């Protein structure tokens, strides 16, 4: 999972499709990739030592240096949002062009992805599940079907479930399990309609993320 500059272009690898728990163990903390299971004692990070990375040499891995810390933070955020390296890097380039704080704007752009907002609104238990709902054509944006998970949703847009898909058990179960949503989204559970009210504030997002390390990591390449 590396990014290399070849002939002025970025060469990337595709999305990770292996066991989700392996990613949490590699980062030494919960990334909440499996929804409710991550809150139980079945979580791999709970069952094994937090410092033990996957693989036969995981227990003996040494502390990372500056570059290693930047790489690990990049991977942690990328795995959490479930995006490919190419999508992650392109999102960073968009953040560079904004007038605000690059790191915060970078997270805001990731939060504005359609699959993430479907997850934030409670229509899916995980971002991976949300991505599948979008791919399979169950999601409407402003009453038009959008089947591209990376689609950037504009503030004020309405996200809803297609009429024929409103009785899907996977959606109903997710909504039932969702007690609260973040302030930047508004959801009508009965009609299965949500609105992207505003851009999030940094304080509303994961406080364990250190996006500055990601900025420093990519500054080595750009």
N, C-alpha and C positions, 0 to 999 in steps of 0.2 A: 504494500500500500504506500508507494512513494510517488513523489511528484518530481519530474526531471524536466529541465529545459533543454530541448533538442532543436537546434536550428532556429532558436527564437520562439519556438512553440512549446506549449505545455503538454507533456505526455503523461497521461493519467491511466489509472486502473479503474475497473468498474465497481459497482456497489458491492459491499460485503454481503454474502448470502449464507455464511456459516452460523453456528450456534450463537445466540444473543448473549448468553451467560459468559461466553469466552471473552467478549469485548469488555464486560464489566470487570472480570478478573484481571484482564490486561491493564485496565486503568486503575485497579485497586479500589474502586468505589461503584456504587449503584448508578447505572445510567437510566434505569426504569424503562427498559426496552420491552418488558413483558407485562406491563400493566399491573394488575393487582397482585400477581405472583411475586413481584419485587418487594412487596410489603410483608411477605411471610418468611418463615424460617427455611423455606425451600430455595431461597435465593442463594446462588453459588457463592456470592461474596460473603454471606453470613456463614455458610457451611465451611468455608475455607478461610485461611488467614488472609486479611486484606492485602498484605504485602506479597502474597504468593501469586505471581502471574502464571498463565497457562503454560504447559510444556514441562518436560522433565527437569529443566534447569530454572524453572520459575522461582523456586524458593531461594535461589542463590543470586538472583539478579541484583546488581549494585544500584545505588542511587544515580539518577541521571544528572548530567551536567546541564548547562544553559540551553544548548540546542535540543538536547533530549527532552527537557521540560517543555519547550515550545512545541515540539513535535507531539508530545503526549497530550498537551492541551488542545491542539488542533484536532487530533484524532478523537478525543473525548467529545468535543462539541459536534464534530462531523457525525460520529456514530449516534449521538443523541438525536440529532435531527434526521438521521437516516438518508443522507445525500451522498452522491458520488463525489470523488475528489474533484472532477471537472466542474460539477455544479457548485461545489464549495468554493473553489478558486474563482469562478466567474462571479459569484456573489460578492466575494471580497473585492474584486475589481470594480463592481458597481458601487460598493461602499466607499471606495477611494474617491469616486467622483462626486460624492455628496459633500455638503457644506458643513455638516456636523462632525461629531466625534466618530472617527472611522470604526473603532471597535464596537461602539454601541449601535451605530447605523448598520453594521454588519449583522448583529443579532436581530435587529428590527426587520431586516430583509429576510432573514431565515424564518422569522415568525410570520411574515406575510405570505409565505408559501401556502398554496391551497391545502395540501395534505396536513400541514401543521395546524391550520385554522379549523379544519374538520375535526382534528384531535382536540384542540382547545375548546371547541364548542360541545364536546362530549358525544359526538356521533360515532366515535370509535374509541376503543380502550388504549390503543397504542398508535404511534405514528405509522408504523408498518401496516396496521389494519386500515388506517385512514387512507394510506396510499393505495391500497387494494380497492377500497370503495370508489376512489376517484378513477382509477384505471378501468374499472368495470362499468363506468358510466352512471353511477348512482347519485352523483352530486351535480347540482345546478348552481351557477353563479349568475345572479341577476336574471333568473329564469331561463338561462341558456346552459345546456350541458357542456361541462368542461372535463375532459378526461386526462388532463396533464397535471400530475401532482406538483410539479415545480412552478405552475402558473402563479404569477404574482398578483395577489388580490389587492385592489385599491381600497383605501379607507372609505367607508360608507356603503360598500358592496354587501349584497344579501347572499347568503349561502344557504341552500335548502336541499332537502332530500327529494329525489324524483318521486312523483306520485305513486308509481308502481313499486317503488322500493321502500315505502314508508313502513311496511309491516315486516321488514326483514328482522329476524331475531337478533342478529349481530348488532344492529343499530339500536333496537329497543333495549337490549341488555346493557349496552354501553351508556345510554341515557339514564337508565335506572341506577346505574352504579355511580354516575356523576352527581355529586352533591353540590359542588360550587364551581363556577367558572371564573376566569380572571376578568378584571374590570374592562379590558379593552375589547371584549366580545359580549354580545347580548344574545340570549337563546330563548326561543319559544319552544319548549319541549313538546307541547301538545301538537303543534302544527309542524314541528321539526324544521324550523326556520331559524337561522342565526344572522347576526349582522356584525361586521367588522367595524366597530364603533370608532376606534382611533388607533394610532400607533401605540405600542406598549411603552411603558416607562422602564428604564433599566432596573429599577428597584422591584419591578413585578416579575422579573425573569430570574433564572437560576443564579443564585449568588455565589455558587461554587465555580462558575465559569470565570476564567481570567482571559478575556478576549484580547487584552493587550499582548499576551504571549503569541497569539495567532497573528496579530499585526506584525510583531517583530519577526516571526517565522517567515512570513511572505515577503517582508522587506528584504530578506536575504536573496530573494529570487527576482524581484522586480526592480 
